[in-house]
């Protein structure tokens, strides 16, 4: 629940309101997997929270999660899901 609430706050600040500096995501809601802006945001967000670069398998899993959630709802919900997954990742807790 805490990770979901925090993810919601980050998305609200970084993607919806955009009236302050981004907390974690410097990306447009219209960016999609394969776009340089999207890929950079995914890689940078992972690195900032985990302290290491994501390998291709982890990035593919995050893209798959994002695409699934976006197809069911929208980009904001998709980013909330990705951020929530990052915050629940055991590597984040250890870091």
FIMARRO-384761 format. One record per residue: residue number from 1; residue in one letter; chain; x, y negated, z of N, C-alpha, C in turn. Coordinates in Angstrom, 2 decimals, m for minus. Layout:
<nodes>
NODE    k  r  c       nx       ny       nz      cax      cay      caz       cx       cy       cz
NODE  NUM  A  A        X        Y        Z        X        Y        Z        X        Y        Z
...
</nodes>
This chain:
<nodes>
NODE    k  r  c       nx       ny       nz      cax      cay      caz       cx       cy       cz
NODE    1  X  A     0.81     1.20     0.00     0.00     0.00     0.00     0.85    m1.27     0.00
NODE    2  X  A     1.91    m1.27     0.79     2.77    m2.44     0.84     3.41    m2.69    m0.52
NODE    3  X  A     3.86    m1.61    m1.16     4.49    m1.77    m2.48     3.49    m2.30    m3.50
NODE    4  X  A     2.25    m1.87    m3.41     1.21    m2.36    m4.33     0.93    m3.84    m4.09
NODE    5  X  A     0.85    m4.23    m2.83     0.59    m5.64    m2.51     1.75    m6.52    m2.98
NODE    6  X  A     2.97    m6.07    m2.75     4.14    m6.83    m3.18     4.20    m6.91    m4.70
NODE    7  X  A     3.93    m5.80    m5.37     3.93    m5.79    m6.83     2.88    m6.76    m7.37
NODE    8  X  A     1.72    m6.80    m6.75     0.67    m7.73    m7.16     1.14    m9.18    m7.02
NODE    9  X  A     1.79    m9.50    m5.90     2.30   m10.86    m5.68     3.35   m11.24    m6.72
NODE   10  X  A     4.25   m10.32    m7.01     5.30   m10.59    m8.00     4.69   m10.86    m9.37
NODE   11  X  A     3.77   m10.01    m9.78     3.13   m10.19   m11.10     2.34   m11.49   m11.13
NODE   12  X  A     1.62   m11.78   m10.08     0.85   m13.04   m10.02     1.79   m14.24   m10.18
NODE   13  X  A     2.90   m14.23    m9.47     3.86   m15.34    m9.53     4.59   m15.38   m10.87
NODE   14  X  A     5.08   m14.23   m11.33     5.98   m14.21   m12.48     5.27   m14.19   m13.83
NODE   15  X  A     4.11   m13.56   m13.91     3.43   m13.42   m15.21     2.18   m14.26   m15.35
NODE   16  X  A     1.45   m14.45   m14.27     0.15   m15.11   m14.37     0.29   m16.61   m14.10
NODE   17  X  A     0.77   m16.98   m12.94     0.86   m18.40   m12.56     1.96   m19.13   m13.32
NODE   18  X  A     3.14   m18.56   m13.31     4.31   m19.13   m14.00     4.59   m20.58   m13.63
NODE   19  X  A     4.15   m21.02   m12.44     4.42   m22.39   m12.04     5.63   m22.50   m11.12
NODE   20  X  A     6.25   m21.36   m10.82     7.46   m21.32    m9.99     8.49   m20.45   m10.69
NODE   21  X  A     9.71   m20.51   m10.17    10.75   m19.62   m10.69    10.31   m18.17   m10.49
NODE   22  X  A    10.62   m17.30   m11.45    10.26   m15.89   m11.29    10.95   m15.25   m10.09
NODE   23  X  A    10.22   m14.39    m9.42    10.78   m13.64    m8.30    11.63   m12.49    m8.83
NODE   24  X  A    11.11   m11.79    m9.83    11.78   m10.59   m10.34    11.72   m10.50   m11.86
NODE   25  X  A    10.57   m10.85   m12.45    10.36   m10.65   m13.88    10.36   m11.97   m14.64
NODE   26  X  A    11.31   m12.12   m15.52    11.32   m13.28   m16.41    10.93   m12.76   m17.79
NODE   27  X  A     9.61   m12.53   m17.95     9.11   m11.90   m19.17     7.71   m12.43   m19.46
NODE   28  X  A     7.36   m12.48   m20.72     6.03   m12.90   m21.13     5.06   m11.72   m21.02
NODE   29  X  A     3.80   m11.96   m20.64     2.83   m10.87   m20.60     2.60   m10.22   m21.97
NODE   30  X  A     2.95   m10.93   m23.04     2.75   m10.37   m24.38     3.91    m9.49   m24.84
NODE   31  X  A     5.01    m9.45   m24.09     6.16    m8.61   m24.45     5.79    m7.14   m24.31
NODE   32  X  A     6.26    m6.34   m25.26     5.94    m4.91   m25.29     7.23    m4.09   m25.37
NODE   33  X  A     7.16    m2.82   m24.98     8.35    m1.96   m25.09     8.94    m2.03   m26.50
NODE   34  X  A    10.24    m2.15   m26.54    10.94    m2.30   m27.81    11.29    m3.74   m28.11
NODE   35  X  A    10.54    m4.69   m27.52    10.89    m6.10   m27.66    12.12    m6.37   m26.79
NODE   36  X  A    13.07    m7.13   m27.28    14.26    m7.43   m26.46    13.90    m8.03   m25.10
NODE   37  X  A    12.91    m8.90   m25.06    12.51    m9.53   m23.80    11.99    m8.48   m22.80
NODE   38  X  A    11.17    m7.56   m23.28    10.64    m6.50   m22.42    11.76    m5.60   m21.91
NODE   39  X  A    12.58    m5.13   m22.84    13.66    m4.21   m22.47    14.61    m4.85   m21.46
NODE   40  X  A    14.92    m6.13   m21.67    15.80    m6.84   m20.74    15.16    m6.95   m19.36
NODE   41  X  A    13.87    m7.28   m19.31    13.17    m7.40   m18.03    13.14    m6.06   m17.30
NODE   42  X  A    12.91    m4.97   m18.02    12.86    m3.65   m17.40    14.24    m3.26   m16.85
NODE   43  X  A    15.27    m3.45   m17.64    16.63    m3.10   m17.22    17.11    m3.99   m16.08
NODE   44  X  A    16.84    m5.28   m16.18    17.29    m6.23   m15.15    16.54    m6.02   m13.84
NODE   45  X  A    15.23    m5.81   m13.92    14.45    m5.57   m12.71    14.92    m4.32   m11.99
NODE   46  X  A    15.16    m3.27   m12.74    15.66    m2.03   m12.15    16.99    m2.28   m11.46
NODE   47  X  A    17.90    m2.93   m12.16    19.23    m3.19   m11.60    19.15    m4.04   m10.33
NODE   48  X  A    18.32    m5.06   m10.34    18.21    m5.94    m9.17    17.69    m5.20    m7.95
NODE   49  X  A    16.79    m4.24    m8.14    16.23    m3.52    m7.00    17.02    m2.28    m6.60
NODE   50  X  A    17.67    m1.64    m7.56    18.37    m0.40    m7.26    19.87    m0.58    m7.07
NODE   51  X  A    20.40    m1.66    m7.61    21.84    m1.89    m7.49    22.66    m1.04    m8.44
NODE   52  X  A    22.01    m0.44    m9.42    22.70     0.35   m10.45    21.90     0.28   m11.74
NODE   53  X  A    22.56     0.56   m12.83    21.90     0.55   m14.13    21.07     1.82   m14.28
NODE   54  X  A    19.91     1.67   m14.89    19.05     2.83   m15.15    19.58     3.62   m16.33
NODE   55  X  A    19.54     4.95   m16.22    19.91     5.76   m17.37    18.72     5.83   m18.33
NODE   56  X  A    18.94     6.39   m19.49    17.90     6.40   m20.52    16.66     7.19   m20.09
NODE   57  X  A    16.83     8.25   m19.32    15.67     9.03   m18.86    14.78     8.21   m17.94
NODE   58  X  A    15.39     7.47   m17.05    14.60     6.65   m16.13    13.90     5.53   m16.88
NODE   59  X  A    14.60     4.91   m17.82    13.97     3.85   m18.61    12.81     4.40   m19.42
NODE   60  X  A    12.99     5.57   m20.02    11.90     6.18   m20.79    10.69     6.46   m19.91
NODE   61  X  A    10.92     6.95   m18.69     9.83     7.21   m17.76     9.09     5.94   m17.38
NODE   62  X  A     9.83     4.86   m17.15     9.21     3.59   m16.81     8.43     3.01   m17.98
NODE   63  X  A     8.96     3.16   m19.19     8.23     2.70   m20.37     6.95     3.51   m20.54
NODE   64  X  A     7.03     4.82   m20.34     5.85     5.67   m20.44     4.79     5.26   m19.41
NODE   65  X  A     5.21     5.00   m18.18     4.29     4.54   m17.14     3.66     3.22   m17.57
NODE   66  X  A     4.48     2.27   m18.03     3.98     0.97   m18.44     2.96     1.12   m19.57
NODE   67  X  A     3.29     1.92   m20.58     2.39     2.09   m21.72     1.07     2.74   m21.32
NODE   68  X  A     1.13     3.71   m20.42    m0.10     4.36   m19.96    m0.99     3.37   m19.23
NODE   69  X  A    m0.41     2.63   m18.30    m1.21     1.66   m17.54    m1.73     0.53   m18.42
NODE   70  X  A    m0.92     0.08   m19.36    m1.35    m0.99   m20.25    m2.50    m0.53   m21.13
NODE   71  X  A    m2.47     0.73   m21.56    m3.55     1.24   m22.41    m4.86     1.36   m21.64
NODE   72  X  A    m4.76     1.55   m20.33    m5.96     1.66   m19.50    m6.48     0.31   m19.03
NODE   73  X  A    m5.58    m0.65   m18.85    m5.95    m1.96   m18.30    m5.36    m3.09   m19.13
NODE   74  X  A    m4.18    m3.57   m18.70    m3.51    m4.68   m19.39    m2.05    m4.74   m18.93
NODE   75  X  A    m1.31    m5.70   m19.48     0.12    m5.80   m19.17     0.38    m6.12   m17.71
NODE   76  X  A    m0.47    m6.94   m17.11    m0.27    m7.28   m15.70    m0.36    m6.04   m14.81
NODE   77  X  A    m1.36    m5.21   m15.05    m1.51    m3.97   m14.28    m0.36    m3.02   m14.56
NODE   78  X  A     0.10    m3.00   m15.80     1.23    m2.13   m16.16     2.49    m2.55   m15.40
NODE   79  X  A     2.77    m3.85   m15.35     3.94    m4.31   m14.60     3.77    m4.06   m13.11
NODE   80  X  A     2.56    m4.20   m12.59     2.32    m3.89   m11.18     2.68    m2.44   m10.89
NODE   81  X  A     2.30    m1.55   m11.79     2.62    m0.13   m11.62     4.11     0.14   m11.65
NODE   82  X  A     4.81    m0.49   m12.57     6.26    m0.31   m12.67     6.95    m0.84   m11.41
NODE   83  X  A     6.58    m2.03   m10.97     7.20    m2.61    m9.78     6.90    m1.76    m8.56
NODE   84  X  A     5.67    m1.29    m8.44     5.30    m0.44    m7.31     6.14     0.84    m7.32
NODE   85  X  A     6.35     1.41    m8.50     7.19     2.62    m8.61     8.62     2.31    m8.19
NODE   86  X  A     9.15     1.17    m8.62    10.50     0.78    m8.20    10.59     0.70    m6.69
NODE   87  X  A     9.61     0.06    m6.07     9.65    m0.15    m4.62     9.47     1.14    m3.82
NODE   88  X  A     8.93     2.17    m4.45     8.75     3.46    m3.78     9.86     4.45    m4.14
NODE   89  X  A    10.73     4.06    m5.03    11.82     4.93    m5.46    12.79     5.16    m4.30
NODE   90  X  A    13.19     6.39    m4.04    14.14     6.66    m2.95    15.46     5.90    m3.09
NODE   91  X  A    15.88     5.61    m4.32    17.11     4.84    m4.50    16.95     3.41    m4.00
NODE   92  X  A    15.76     2.87    m4.08    15.51     1.52    m3.55    15.61     1.54    m2.03
NODE   93  X  A    15.05     2.53    m1.42    15.08     2.63     0.04    16.50     2.78     0.53
NODE   94  X  A    17.30     3.60    m0.14    18.69     3.80     0.25    19.49     2.53     0.03
NODE   95  X  A    19.24     1.86    m1.08    20.00     0.66    m1.39    19.68    m0.40    m0.38
</nodes>
